[in-house]
């Protein structure tokens, strides 16, 4: 699949969905403000294509509750009731359509992880940055956050090596089914995934 075809597809689809779902996104923003106050958006710098940083957007799903020592509680403990609903329906991801429209992300690709993970990857795992990060990807339709890190990276690399327009379309349709099933949203005791501490190959 050529880069031009993928970019045009991303531009047309993300722009259309942003236009159609704008009323829903406005309602979600109002609900977050009423439920837990501003800010509405969660913004975090993530690695994009070739590892270049960009600011990822999501609807905010967690509060800033702290323990007696002033330390933030775990993600699972800070997840709000509204946030649980947004995550279960994947509605918290909708602002990333703007990232796609701007060309920082693609509709389909490996999910953008954290900047601090960059020096924890093996050279092979780093190849996940050979393409733009995506709102959804091969790993997301094959287990999502129920996967182990090695399983997730293996699926990401499969996509990097086998990406085509037909594969992207297949992933998009499977993503819709995953949203309906609401499966693989998190691992036990975590809001999403435990932290990636690095591969054994990097620790030896």
Backbone as CSV, one residue per row, in Angstrom:
resi,resn,N_x,N_y,N_z,CA_x,CA_y,CA_z,C_x,C_y,C_z
1,UNK,0.841,-1.192,0.000,0.000,0.000,0.000,0.877,1.244,0.000
2,UNK,0.621,2.153,-0.928,1.445,3.349,-0.995,1.125,4.296,0.157
3,UNK,2.121,5.096,0.520,1.944,6.070,1.597,0.865,7.084,1.236
4,UNK,0.756,7.430,-0.047,-0.242,8.410,-0.482,-1.662,7.883,-0.298
5,UNK,-1.887,6.617,-0.693,-3.218,6.017,-0.539,-3.597,5.949,0.929
6,UNK,-2.656,5.530,1.772,-2.934,5.424,3.209,-3.239,6.790,3.804
7,UNK,-2.463,7.813,3.402,-2.685,9.153,3.937,-4.027,9.718,3.488
8,UNK,-4.377,9.530,2.222,-5.661,10.020,1.723,-6.821,9.320,2.436
9,UNK,-6.669,8.012,2.657,-7.702,7.260,3.378,-7.851,7.795,4.794
10,UNK,-6.718,7.993,5.473,-6.756,8.532,6.839,-7.432,9.900,6.870
11,UNK,-7.077,10.751,5.924,-7.582,12.121,5.889,-9.093,12.142,5.662
12,UNK,-9.549,11.383,4.680,-10.976,11.380,4.345,-11.816,10.754,5.455
13,UNK,-11.362,9.593,5.953,-12.145,8.880,6.968,-12.153,9.639,8.296
14,UNK,-10.984,10.110,8.757,-10.938,10.820,10.042,-11.723,12.123,9.971
15,UNK,-11.607,12.849,8.855,-12.350,14.092,8.709,-13.850,13.865,8.709
16,UNK,-14.290,12.819,8.021,-15.718,12.503,7.965,-16.262,12.111,9.326
17,UNK,-15.514,11.257,10.047,-15.984,10.819,11.366,-15.993,11.979,12.357
18,UNK,-14.975,12.831,12.308,-14.959,14.005,13.189,-16.188,14.876,12.955
19,UNK,-16.565,15.064,11.697,-17.739,15.882,11.365,-19.016,15.223,11.871
20,UNK,-19.142,13.916,11.630,-20.368,13.206,11.999,-20.520,13.089,13.518
21,UNK,-19.406,12.809,14.203,-19.473,12.540,15.645,-19.220,13.778,16.510
22,UNK,-19.104,14.945,15.906,-18.852,16.146,16.697,-19.893,16.355,17.808
23,UNK,-21.206,16.182,17.525,-22.184,16.345,18.621,-21.948,15.372,19.781
24,UNK,-21.623,14.110,19.458,-21.344,13.122,20.506,-20.109,13.522,21.305
25,UNK,-19.059,13.964,20.621,-17.838,14.360,21.314,-18.084,15.567,22.208
26,UNK,-18.946,16.472,21.762,-19.297,17.628,22.590,-20.045,17.184,23.846
27,UNK,-20.949,16.233,23.699,-21.685,15.704,24.854,-20.742,15.028,25.845
28,UNK,-19.787,14.272,25.336,-18.811,13.607,26.204,-17.993,14.650,26.961
29,UNK,-17.574,15.704,26.269,-16.790,16.768,26.905,-17.575,17.418,28.040
30,UNK,-18.851,17.690,27.802,-19.702,18.288,28.835,-19.851,17.328,30.013
31,UNK,-20.050,16.042,29.719,-20.214,15.042,30.783,-18.965,14.953,31.651
32,UNK,-17.788,15.011,31.034,-16.542,14.955,31.808,-16.423,16.174,32.703
33,UNK,-16.754,17.349,32.165,-16.693,18.579,32.966,-17.625,18.504,34.168
34,UNK,-18.832,17.992,33.940,-19.800,17.892,35.033,-19.410,16.812,36.031
35,UNK,-18.790,15.749,35.543,-18.451,14.605,36.385,-17.200,14.832,37.220
36,UNK,-16.167,15.394,36.610,-14.897,15.532,37.342,-14.175,16.847,37.064
37,UNK,-14.825,17.765,36.341,-14.217,19.067,36.092,-13.201,19.025,34.963
38,UNK,-12.709,20.207,34.573,-11.692,20.256,33.518,-10.350,19.749,34.036
39,UNK,-9.420,19.405,33.130,-9.527,19.479,31.675,-10.305,18.307,31.105
40,UNK,-10.861,18.502,29.929,-11.623,17.456,29.258,-10.687,16.441,28.600
41,UNK,-9.580,16.945,28.066,-8.670,16.092,27.320,-7.460,15.677,28.148
42,UNK,-7.061,14.436,27.964,-5.779,13.939,28.465,-4.785,14.091,27.330
43,UNK,-3.677,14.759,27.592,-2.660,14.978,26.567,-1.331,14.424,27.062
44,UNK,-0.676,13.657,26.220,0.595,13.053,26.608,1.491,12.892,25.384
45,UNK,2.760,13.205,25.553,3.716,13.059,24.452,4.010,11.576,24.248
46,UNK,3.853,11.128,23.022,4.110,9.738,22.659,5.034,9.697,21.439
47,UNK,5.738,8.586,21.224,6.583,8.451,20.026,5.746,8.117,18.797
48,UNK,6.007,8.833,17.711,5.294,8.592,16.470,6.182,7.911,15.449
49,UNK,5.985,8.242,14.189,6.768,7.656,13.108,8.244,7.950,13.310
50,UNK,9.070,6.896,13.211,10.516,6.976,13.455,10.838,7.467,14.866
51,UNK,9.866,7.345,15.781,10.092,7.725,17.167,9.947,9.209,17.440
52,UNK,9.533,9.987,16.423,9.391,11.424,16.631,8.216,11.694,17.556
53,UNK,8.389,12.529,18.587,7.327,12.760,19.567,6.183,13.613,19.019
54,UNK,4.991,13.306,19.486,3.813,14.115,19.191,2.901,14.054,20.414
55,UNK,1.927,14.946,20.479,1.014,14.983,21.623,-0.251,14.212,21.299
56,UNK,-0.428,13.077,21.965,-1.600,12.236,21.779,-2.766,12.790,22.585
57,UNK,-3.964,12.725,22.012,-5.166,13.240,22.664,-6.126,12.107,23.010
58,UNK,-6.701,12.188,24.195,-7.769,11.280,24.606,-8.738,12.063,25.482
59,UNK,-9.958,11.566,25.601,-10.833,12.110,26.631,-10.316,11.638,27.988
60,UNK,-10.320,12.531,28.964,-9.795,12.191,30.288,-10.729,11.209,30.984
61,UNK,-10.152,10.132,31.500,-10.944,9.085,32.150,-10.549,8.851,33.608
62,UNK,-9.506,9.543,34.079,-9.034,9.341,35.450,-9.014,10.659,36.213
63,UNK,-9.142,10.553,37.541,-9.001,11.731,38.383,-7.566,11.824,38.901
64,UNK,-7.320,12.754,39.809,-5.959,12.951,40.333,-5.890,12.597,41.817
65,UNK,-6.676,11.607,42.234,-6.708,11.197,43.633,-5.328,10.720,44.097
66,UNK,-4.957,11.125,45.327,-3.653,10.769,45.895,-3.824,10.094,47.252
67,UNK,-2.785,9.385,47.684,-2.832,8.728,48.980,-2.401,9.698,50.070
68,UNK,-2.275,9.198,51.301,-1.937,10.059,52.440,-0.559,10.688,52.307
69,UNK,0.313,10.075,51.527,1.662,10.611,51.313,1.725,11.572,50.117
70,UNK,0.578,11.799,49.500,0.546,12.716,48.366,0.904,12.089,47.040
71,UNK,1.035,10.758,47.013,1.363,10.062,45.771,0.085,9.678,45.026
72,UNK,0.132,9.767,43.697,-1.015,9.380,42.905,-1.381,7.924,43.138
73,UNK,-2.673,7.649,43.244,-3.121,6.266,43.346,-2.903,5.562,42.011
74,UNK,-3.074,4.262,41.994,-2.873,3.494,40.761,-3.897,3.918,39.716
75,UNK,-3.588,3.625,38.468,-4.512,3.959,37.384,-5.889,3.347,37.616
76,UNK,-5.915,2.081,38.043,-7.187,1.393,38.254,-8.019,2.082,39.332
77,UNK,-7.350,2.621,40.371,-8.064,3.285,41.451,-8.545,4.680,41.056
78,UNK,-7.859,5.303,40.098,-8.221,6.661,39.695,-9.197,6.704,38.523
79,UNK,-9.500,5.552,37.956,-10.433,5.492,36.841,-11.839,5.844,37.335
80,UNK,-12.449,6.848,36.749,-13.771,7.312,37.183,-14.865,6.401,36.623
81,UNK,-16.068,6.416,37.226,-17.174,5.618,36.679,-17.474,5.979,35.222
82,UNK,-17.472,7.288,34.917,-17.675,7.709,33.529,-16.520,7.230,32.659
83,UNK,-15.304,7.301,33.207,-14.135,6.849,32.466,-14.213,5.375,32.114
84,UNK,-14.745,4.571,33.025,-14.890,3.139,32.749,-15.812,2.908,31.554
85,UNK,-16.893,3.684,31.497,-17.832,3.550,30.383,-17.173,3.971,29.075
86,UNK,-16.458,5.111,29.115,-15.799,5.606,27.909,-14.766,4.607,27.392
87,UNK,-14.013,3.999,28.312,-13.010,3.027,27.896,-13.651,1.744,27.390
88,UNK,-14.707,1.308,28.044,-15.371,0.076,27.627,-15.905,0.197,26.206
89,UNK,-16.380,1.401,25.847,-16.921,1.639,24.510,-15.883,2.237,23.564
90,UNK,-14.643,2.401,24.057,-13.539,2.995,23.278,-13.827,4.431,22.849
91,UNK,-14.743,5.109,23.537,-15.061,6.491,23.193,-13.975,7.455,23.637
92,UNK,-13.165,7.037,24.605,-12.076,7.915,25.054,-11.044,8.142,23.961
93,UNK,-11.029,7.264,22.947,-10.047,7.358,21.874,-10.451,8.335,20.762
94,UNK,-11.686,8.811,20.752,-12.177,9.623,19.642,-11.330,10.859,19.338
95,UNK,-10.790,11.586,20.345,-9.972,12.756,20.003,-8.742,12.428,19.163
96,UNK,-8.331,11.160,19.144,-7.179,10.796,18.321,-7.475,10.902,16.827
97,UNK,-8.743,11.023,16.478,-9.075,11.288,15.084,-8.428,12.589,14.617
98,UNK,-8.269,13.538,15.541,-7.585,14.788,15.205,-6.107,14.521,14.954
99,UNK,-5.501,13.629,15.757,-4.115,13.229,15.501,-3.972,12.597,14.118
100,UNK,-4.965,11.793,13.741,-4.941,11.159,12.416,-5.099,12.209,11.330
101,UNK,-6.051,13.116,11.514,-6.307,14.162,10.521,-5.064,15.012,10.296
102,UNK,-4.316,15.261,11.355,-3.108,16.079,11.249,-1.915,15.310,10.691
103,UNK,-2.041,14.003,10.559,-0.963,13.210,10.005,0.021,12.683,11.029
104,UNK,-0.278,12.852,12.319,0.608,12.349,13.369,0.392,10.869,13.625
105,UNK,-0.812,10.388,13.316,-1.167,8.989,13.483,-1.868,8.517,12.220
106,UNK,-2.139,7.222,12.189,-2.934,6.620,11.130,-4.137,5.936,11.776
107,UNK,-5.144,5.624,10.998,-6.263,4.864,11.545,-5.791,3.500,12.018
108,UNK,-4.868,2.887,11.274,-4.368,1.552,11.601,-2.851,1.576,11.711
109,UNK,-2.336,0.979,12.768,-0.901,0.904,12.992,-0.648,0.464,14.423
110,UNK,0.584,0.208,14.794,0.881,-0.132,16.188,0.473,1.009,17.119
111,UNK,-0.107,0.678,18.248,-0.536,1.709,19.181,0.675,2.477,19.718
112,UNK,0.584,3.813,19.842,1.698,4.589,20.395,1.817,4.354,21.899
113,UNK,2.980,3.954,22.344,3.201,3.666,23.761,3.856,4.865,24.435
114,UNK,4.646,4.654,25.464,5.228,5.758,26.225,6.649,6.073,25.766
115,UNK,7.026,7.343,25.899,8.356,7.770,25.484,9.444,7.026,26.247
116,UNK,9.192,6.742,27.540,10.236,6.101,28.344,10.490,4.654,27.939
117,UNK,9.624,4.094,27.084,9.844,2.732,26.618,10.874,2.671,25.491
118,UNK,11.168,3.809,24.884,11.976,3.813,23.657,13.326,3.112,23.822
119,UNK,13.996,3.336,24.963,15.310,2.716,25.148,15.217,1.325,25.779
120,UNK,13.998,0.795,25.898,13.806,-0.530,26.463,13.540,-1.579,25.374
121,UNK,13.339,-1.123,24.143,13.054,-2.047,23.056,14.317,-2.735,22.554
122,UNK,14.142,-3.943,22.063,15.200,-4.574,21.282,15.191,-3.913,19.903
123,UNK,16.281,-4.051,19.133,16.262,-3.498,17.766,15.070,-4.000,16.950
124,UNK,14.701,-5.256,17.132,13.564,-5.808,16.389,12.258,-5.150,16.824
125,UNK,12.064,-4.986,18.128,10.848,-4.344,18.622,10.753,-2.893,18.171
126,UNK,11.890,-2.243,18.002,11.900,-0.839,17.580,11.341,-0.660,16.178
127,UNK,11.273,-1.741,15.404,10.734,-1.636,14.051,9.257,-1.271,14.029
128,UNK,8.584,-1.353,15.174,7.179,-0.941,15.231,7.032,0.542,14.903
129,UNK,8.140,1.290,14.989,8.109,2.719,14.664,8.455,2.994,13.199
130,UNK,8.559,1.932,12.398,8.798,2.118,10.968,7.537,2.568,10.239
131,UNK,6.398,2.543,10.933,5.143,3.040,10.380,4.524,3.999,11.398
132,UNK,3.549,4.775,10.965,2.864,5.674,11.892,2.092,4.862,12.920
133,UNK,2.004,5.348,14.153,1.157,4.671,15.136,-0.309,4.788,14.735
134,UNK,-1.122,3.865,15.217,-2.524,3.854,14.814,-3.498,3.926,15.973
135,UNK,-4.737,4.300,15.643,-5.813,4.258,16.634,-6.147,2.821,16.983
136,UNK,-6.009,1.945,16.010,-6.207,0.516,16.231,-5.150,-0.226,15.421
137,UNK,-4.984,-1.494,15.716,-3.942,-2.248,15.019,-4.173,-3.739,15.108
138,UNK,-3.250,-4.503,14.546,-3.344,-5.956,14.525,-3.361,-6.538,15.939
139,UNK,-2.591,-5.945,16.838,-2.594,-6.422,18.225,-3.932,-6.144,18.905
140,UNK,-4.562,-5.011,18.562,-5.820,-4.632,19.207,-6.970,-5.564,18.823
141,UNK,-6.915,-6.147,17.639,-7.988,-7.056,17.232,-7.626,-8.512,17.493
142,UNK,-6.488,-8.733,18.123,-6.059,-10.093,18.453,-5.710,-10.232,19.932
143,UNK,-6.459,-9.554,20.769,-6.264,-9.701,22.210,-6.191,-8.406,22.982
144,UNK,-5.805,-7.317,22.312,-5.749,-5.989,22.927,-4.890,-6.043,24.189
145,UNK,-5.396,-5.550,25.297,-4.590,-5.471,26.518,-4.545,-6.764,27.326
146,UNK,-5.203,-7.821,26.842,-5.090,-9.123,27.505,-3.818,-9.840,27.079
147,UNK,-3.117,-9.303,26.072,-1.881,-9.911,25.571,-0.711,-9.599,26.490
148,UNK,0.318,-10.441,26.427,1.584,-10.107,27.071,2.324,-9.132,26.163
149,UNK,3.337,-8.449,26.705,4.111,-7.529,25.878,4.777,-8.227,24.692
150,UNK,5.429,-9.381,24.871,6.028,-10.048,23.706,5.005,-10.400,22.630
151,UNK,3.812,-10.837,23.044,2.762,-11.153,22.084,2.332,-9.900,21.328
152,UNK,2.176,-8.816,22.047,1.741,-7.565,21.426,2.777,-7.072,20.416
153,UNK,4.056,-7.112,20.790,5.104,-6.645,19.875,5.191,-7.528,18.635
154,UNK,5.017,-8.830,18.816,5.060,-9.744,17.672,3.949,-9.424,16.675
155,UNK,2.771,-9.094,17.176,1.656,-8.739,16.314,1.890,-7.390,15.635
156,UNK,2.463,-6.447,16.373,2.802,-5.148,15.774,3.761,-5.330,14.598
157,UNK,4.766,-6.181,14.794,5.766,-6.389,13.743,5.176,-7.151,12.563
158,UNK,4.221,-8.038,12.829,3.534,-8.705,11.725,2.862,-7.657,10.849
159,UNK,2.222,-6.667,11.481,1.558,-5.626,10.694,2.571,-4.813,9.888
160,UNK,3.675,-4.442,10.500,4.698,-3.671,9.797,5.141,-4.395,8.526
161,UNK,5.253,-5.719,8.590,5.757,-6.505,7.466,4.680,-6.906,6.461
162,UNK,3.393,-6.815,6.842,2.333,-7.327,5.972,1.243,-6.290,5.686
163,UNK,1.468,-5.044,5.975,0.420,-4.038,5.834,0.024,-3.845,4.362
164,UNK,-1.269,-3.864,4.137,-1.869,-3.588,2.832,-3.199,-2.897,3.098
165,UNK,-3.807,-2.365,2.059,-5.116,-1.731,2.212,-6.149,-2.740,2.684
166,UNK,-6.100,-3.967,2.149,-7.063,-4.987,2.555,-6.871,-5.387,4.015
167,UNK,-5.614,-5.436,4.479,-5.354,-5.733,5.893,-5.902,-4.613,6.768
168,UNK,-5.708,-3.356,6.348,-6.232,-2.224,7.117,-7.754,-2.284,7.221
169,UNK,-8.418,-2.577,6.101,-9.879,-2.663,6.106,-10.343,-3.787,7.027
170,UNK,-9.650,-4.921,6.952,-9.993,-6.049,7.826,-9.858,-5.657,9.290
171,UNK,-8.778,-4.956,9.633,-8.555,-4.544,11.024,-9.630,-3.561,11.483
172,UNK,-10.017,-2.644,10.619,-11.047,-1.663,10.987,-12.379,-2.348,11.270
173,UNK,-12.756,-3.328,10.443,-14.007,-4.041,10.692,-13.921,-4.895,11.955
174,UNK,-12.765,-5.525,12.168,-12.593,-6.328,13.385,-12.591,-5.439,14.621
175,UNK,-12.103,-4.217,14.484,-12.114,-3.287,15.609,-13.545,-2.967,16.030
176,UNK,-14.416,-2.752,15.056,-15.823,-2.494,15.377,-16.420,-3.654,16.161
177,UNK,-16.063,-4.880,15.774,-16.557,-6.068,16.480,-15.985,-6.123,17.899
178,UNK,-14.697,-5.763,18.052,-14.088,-5.753,19.377,-14.765,-4.736,20.288
179,UNK,-15.148,-3.590,19.729,-15.843,-2.574,20.521,-17.190,-3.114,21.001
180,UNK,-17.885,-3.832,20.120,-19.169,-4.424,20.495,-18.969,-5.479,21.580
181,UNK,-17.935,-6.319,21.422,-17.649,-7.383,22.406,-17.123,-6.824,23.717
182,UNK,-16.422,-5.669,23.633,-15.811,-5.037,24.803,-14.835,-5.998,25.487
183,UNK,-14.026,-6.673,24.685,-13.080,-7.649,25.227,-11.664,-7.121,25.270
184,UNK,-10.850,-7.654,26.194,-9.434,-7.341,26.263,-9.120,-5.910,26.642
185,UNK,-10.028,-5.246,27.363,-9.830,-3.833,27.683,-8.681,-3.623,28.648
186,UNK,-8.528,-4.542,29.608,-7.467,-4.357,30.600,-6.991,-5.704,31.118
187,UNK,-5.831,-5.665,31.790,-5.351,-6.837,32.505,-5.746,-6.708,33.973
188,UNK,-5.828,-7.829,34.670,-6.256,-7.864,36.055,-5.433,-6.911,36.914
189,UNK,-6.112,-5.994,37.612,-5.432,-5.076,38.515,-4.873,-3.843,37.845
190,UNK,-5.112,-3.682,36.539,-4.596,-2.527,35.810,-5.725,-1.879,35.027
191,UNK,-5.605,-0.537,34.822,-6.590,0.159,34.015,-6.462,-0.265,32.561
192,UNK,-5.248,-0.558,32.128,-5.017,-1.059,30.766,-3.985,-2.185,30.815
193,UNK,-2.686,-1.809,30.728,-1.587,-2.776,30.728,-0.595,-2.440,31.828
194,UNK,0.114,-3.455,32.386,1.215,-3.144,33.299,2.342,-2.463,32.521
195,UNK,3.220,-1.786,33.232,4.330,-1.080,32.583,5.257,-2.066,31.885
196,UNK,5.758,-1.652,30.723,6.756,-2.450,30.012,8.129,-2.106,30.576
197,UNK,8.777,-3.076,31.223,10.053,-2.816,31.880,11.242,-3.169,31.009
198,UNK,10.978,-3.692,29.807,12.057,-4.067,28.907,12.078,-5.549,28.657
199,UNK,12.701,-5.948,27.573,12.809,-7.355,27.222,13.997,-7.995,27.902
200,UNK,13.891,-9.284,28.124,14.989,-10.001,28.766,16.274,-9.869,27.962
201,UNK,16.115,-9.767,26.632,17.304,-9.626,25.778,18.045,-8.334,26.058
202,UNK,17.333,-7.317,26.529,17.954,-6.040,26.827,18.529,-5.998,28.244
203,UNK,18.098,-6.926,29.088,18.521,-6.920,30.486,19.776,-7.760,30.699
204,UNK,20.066,-8.633,29.739,21.200,-9.545,29.912,22.513,-8.857,29.564
